[in-house]
Amino acid sequence: MFLRLKSAVLSLRKRAAQANGWVIAALMVVFVALLLIPSFSISMKKEPVARGASERSNPAEPLRPEVLHKSVTVAGGDTLFAILAQAGIEKREADELVASLSSSFSPSNLKAGQEIDLFLRTDAHSRSVQLVAMRIGVDTTTEIEASRSAVGGYSVRVVAEQLETRPALIHGSITASLYDSASAAGLPLPILMEMIRAFSFDVDFQRDVRPGDRYEVLYERSFDKRGKQVGDGPVEYAALELARSTLKIYRYTTSKGQTDYFNEKGQSVRKTLIRTPIEGAWISSGYGPRPHPIYGYSEFHPALDFAAPLGTPIMAAGDGVVVYAGYSSEYGNFVKLRHRNGYSTLYAHMGSFARGVKAGAAVTQGQTIGYVGLTGVTTGPHLHYEVMYRGEHVNPATVVSPPGPVLTGDELERFLSAKRLLDAVAHKTQREDRA
């Protein structure tokens, strides 16, 4: 009996000791939790870190709204107001921007293909979109920049980009015509037409140029700051190696600011009339008596007929004024020009007139005035070209125009110096192309 009582007492003590241990452990957990409550409360009050921001940022510093860059390429029919509205800009702000642009750029001048950069910011409270800045590429060398001013409105400035120029030389052998050969070699059409106009005072491209003759032309290419080609400069130097002679022309600006083309002796190549007002054509009917191609009777043909494909450009033979631009049953669409020194010219059977060619309009030598067609009495597409001197017809193939001015004295010396420089550039560029 005593032993059983002793065993029960020991068991009770052991259970009491275990219970005391659990109580003590529980009390310790409660104590530690009470110590951590203040710091936990402080951490819960801390501002959340903005996405993408540094953990070391000052929580009290307000976050700046992000500026978004949006690039837009203008499409046909787009307006500046529509582009701004699509970006979320309110009408009041768009009106304010356009008013600021008024002295530098008109929204009506916006063209398809232009680039517009918009820099936008969203207001954190109103969620409205604000325009911080805008940039419009006006052309290859000019940009308009508008930025929000600190005092309200927009400040606008015009930025002109400085282009890099590099010489380019195209040369080769003529096959069917200078036009076809140089075009196939990659010579830009405006440069080719400028070259043809300059040589047209002394060269009959229908009779003087033959397959196997050679050509060479030096001009400038322009590049923007990204290295993209954005334009072609004028012809600086050109040469034609024909069967009987070699002709060279040089672009030169005189001390009086007059720019023209001169031959190797310093004589201006410009004359009252160019010899051939169309390129890539051939004479299908000469000047003088002939049987009429349609009616059969003999007649005097007071012109040269140049057969050419439909749409071939027709050039004004000289500076002058349009006397008539209209239609007749015989000539079809035709233009008559009055020039200086008693000359006048007529161009018939045109398919259409160039823009702006009408009675009273002034034209410059080499300017396109119309295009080859099939109008009036004709058996095929061609240009009917007449030249009159003091009211009398003369043969366009043999007419001798007064020569241009000749450089002398110091002006001639400056030209010869410029000529030597252009020759050196042409030779250097040719060597580099062959390397």
Secondary structure, 3 states (H helix, E strand, C coil): CHHHHHHHHHHHHHHHHHHHHHHHHHHHHHHHHHHHHHHHHHHHHCCCCCCCCCCCCCCCCCCCCCEEEEEEECCCCCCHHHHHHHCCECHHHHHHHHHHHCCCCCHHHCCCCCEEEEEEEECCCCCCEEEEEEEEECCCCEEEEEEECCCCCEEEEEEECCCEEEEEEEEEECCCCHHHHHHHCCCCHHHHHHHHHHHCCCCCCCCCCCCCCEEEEEEEEEECCCCCEEEEEEEEEEEEECCCCEEEEEEEECCCCCEEEECCCCEECCCCCCCCCCCCCEEEECCEEEECCCCCCEEEECCEEEECCCCCEEECCCCEEEEEEEEECCCEEEEEEECHHHEEEEEEEEEEECCCCCCCCEECCCCEEEEEECCCCCCCCEEEEEEEECCEEECCCCCCCCCCCECCHHHHHHHHHHHHHHHHHHHHHHHHHHC
